[in-house]
């Protein structure tokens, strides 16, 4: 497993080995010793997954303190454009976005620190996205910012977006608690 730094403090791309043979493929996604040696939080409390139609845009989601969390995101089937935006006041990268294509073949996934909003666009039909989080879901602290208010070209005219995601404020109107 390799830890790849990004221009954003605390945001990493993790690269695993994708072992394949006549049976199929195998990837190790988590190793507690590796996480601890690299100063990564490994106190995971919930695991989710979503199945997504092509051109679905989910996000930009996060939870506010004290239920904020570190999140790991990986794709077990299909392909997505994964996007995070730094919403940490005082950060030199505040309001800036990082994006990466994740899929079920290349063995890459994201380690997202607290203070980032997360979202993605499904690039293939029935893409399965997995999320591992260090806090449990809390409805009162569940939040987001409008996906069309960040500096990302989703390269789609009519994305499939939930009614809930359409209610989020723009990044410019968002008062960050981070």
QUIVENPE-V335713 format. One record per residue. N is the residue number from 0. RES is the residue in one letter. SS is DSSP state (helix for helix, strand for strand, loop for the rest). BURIAL is I if it has 24 or more other ideal C-beta (glycine too) atoms within 12 Angstrom, else O. D_CENTER is the distance of its C-alpha to the mean C-alpha in Angstrom with 1 decimal. Layout:
# QUIVENPE-V335713
n & res & ss & burial & d_center
N & RES & SS & BURIAL & D_CENTER
N & RES & SS & BURIAL & D_CENTER
This chain:
# QUIVENPE-V335713
n & res & ss & burial & d_center
0 & X & loop & I & 18.7
1 & X & strand & O & 18.0
2 & X & strand & O & 16.0
3 & X & strand & O & 15.4
4 & X & strand & O & 15.3
5 & X & loop & I & 13.9
6 & X & loop & O & 15.8
7 & X & loop & I & 13.7
8 & X & loop & O & 15.1
9 & X & loop & I & 13.1
10 & X & loop & I & 10.1
11 & X & strand & I & 10.8
12 & X & strand & I & 10.6
13 & X & strand & I & 12.3
14 & X & strand & I & 15.0
15 & X & loop & I & 16.9
16 & X & loop & O & 20.2
17 & X & loop & O & 20.5
18 & X & strand & O & 24.0
19 & X & strand & O & 25.8
20 & X & strand & O & 29.4
21 & X & loop & O & 31.6
22 & X & loop & O & 29.7
23 & X & strand & O & 26.2
24 & X & strand & O & 23.2
25 & X & strand & O & 21.9
26 & X & loop & I & 18.9
27 & X & loop & O & 18.6
28 & X & loop & I & 15.0
29 & X & loop & O & 16.0
30 & X & loop & O & 19.1
31 & X & helix & O & 19.9
32 & X & helix & O & 22.4
33 & X & helix & O & 20.2
34 & X & helix & I & 17.6
35 & X & helix & O & 20.6
36 & X & helix & O & 22.3
37 & X & loop & O & 19.4
38 & X & loop & O & 19.0
39 & X & loop & I & 15.7
40 & X & loop & I & 15.4
41 & X & loop & O & 16.0
42 & X & loop & O & 17.1
43 & X & loop & I & 14.8
44 & X & loop & O & 16.1
45 & X & strand & O & 14.3
46 & X & strand & O & 12.8
47 & X & strand & O & 11.9
48 & X & strand & O & 11.7
49 & X & strand & I & 12.2
50 & X & strand & O & 14.7
51 & X & strand & I & 14.5
52 & X & loop & O & 17.4
53 & X & loop & O & 17.4
54 & X & loop & O & 16.7
55 & X & strand & I & 14.6
56 & X & strand & I & 12.3
57 & X & strand & I & 10.1
58 & X & strand & I & 9.2
59 & X & strand & I & 9.1
60 & X & strand & I & 8.7
61 & X & strand & I & 9.5
62 & X & strand & I & 12.6
63 & X & loop & I & 15.5
64 & X & loop & O & 17.8
65 & X & loop & O & 19.2
66 & X & loop & O & 16.5
67 & X & loop & I & 13.5
68 & X & loop & I & 11.4
69 & X & loop & I & 9.7
70 & X & strand & I & 6.7
71 & X & strand & I & 6.5
72 & X & strand & I & 5.0
73 & X & strand & I & 8.0
74 & X & strand & I & 10.3
75 & X & strand & I & 13.8
76 & X & strand & I & 15.5
77 & X & loop & I & 15.4
78 & X & strand & I & 13.3
79 & X & strand & I & 10.6
80 & X & strand & I & 9.8
81 & X & strand & I & 6.2
82 & X & strand & I & 6.5
83 & X & strand & I & 6.2
84 & X & strand & I & 9.7
85 & X & strand & I & 11.7
86 & X & loop & I & 13.6
87 & X & loop & I & 15.7
88 & X & loop & O & 19.3
89 & X & loop & O & 21.4
90 & X & loop & O & 18.7
91 & X & loop & O & 20.0
92 & X & loop & I & 16.8
93 & X & loop & O & 16.6
94 & X & loop & I & 15.6
95 & X & loop & I & 14.6
96 & X & strand & I & 11.7
97 & X & strand & I & 10.1
98 & X & strand & I & 9.4
99 & X & strand & I & 9.8
100 & X & strand & I & 11.1
101 & X & strand & I & 10.2
102 & X & strand & I & 12.9
103 & X & loop & I & 15.1
104 & X & loop & O & 17.5
105 & X & loop & O & 16.5
106 & X & loop & I & 15.0
107 & X & strand & I & 12.0
108 & X & strand & I & 8.6
109 & X & strand & I & 6.3
110 & X & strand & I & 7.6
111 & X & strand & I & 6.3
112 & X & loop & I & 9.7
113 & X & loop & I & 11.2
114 & X & loop & I & 11.8
115 & X & strand & I & 8.7
116 & X & strand & I & 7.8
117 & X & strand & I & 4.6
118 & X & strand & I & 5.9
119 & X & strand & I & 7.3
120 & X & strand & I & 10.9
121 & X & strand & I & 12.6
122 & X & loop & I & 15.1
123 & X & loop & I & 17.1
124 & X & loop & O & 18.7
125 & X & loop & O & 17.5
126 & X & strand & I & 14.2
127 & X & strand & I & 12.9
128 & X & strand & I & 9.2
129 & X & strand & I & 9.2
130 & X & strand & I & 7.5
131 & X & strand & I & 9.6
132 & X & strand & I & 10.3
133 & X & loop & I & 13.2
134 & X & loop & I & 14.6
135 & X & loop & O & 15.9
136 & X & loop & O & 15.4
137 & X & loop & O & 17.8
138 & X & helix & O & 18.8
139 & X & helix & O & 20.5
140 & X & helix & O & 17.5
141 & X & strand & O & 14.9
142 & X & strand & I & 14.3
143 & X & strand & I & 12.7
144 & X & strand & I & 13.9
145 & X & loop & I & 15.2
146 & X & helix & I & 13.2
147 & X & helix & I & 16.6
148 & X & helix & I & 17.2
149 & X & loop & I & 14.9
150 & X & loop & O & 16.2
151 & X & loop & I & 14.5
152 & X & loop & O & 16.8
153 & X & loop & I & 15.3
154 & X & loop & O & 18.6
155 & X & loop & O & 19.6
156 & X & loop & O & 22.3
157 & X & loop & O & 21.7
158 & X & loop & I & 18.1
159 & X & strand & O & 18.0
160 & X & loop & I & 16.5
161 & X & loop & O & 17.2
162 & X & loop & O & 20.0
163 & X & loop & O & 18.0
164 & X & helix & I & 15.4
165 & X & helix & O & 18.6
166 & X & helix & O & 19.9
167 & X & loop & I & 17.4
168 & X & strand & O & 19.1
169 & X & loop & O & 18.6
170 & X & loop & I & 17.1
171 & X & loop & O & 20.8
172 & X & loop & O & 21.9
173 & X & loop & I & 19.3
174 & X & loop & O & 20.9
175 & X & loop & I & 18.2
176 & X & loop & O & 19.1
177 & X & loop & I & 17.2
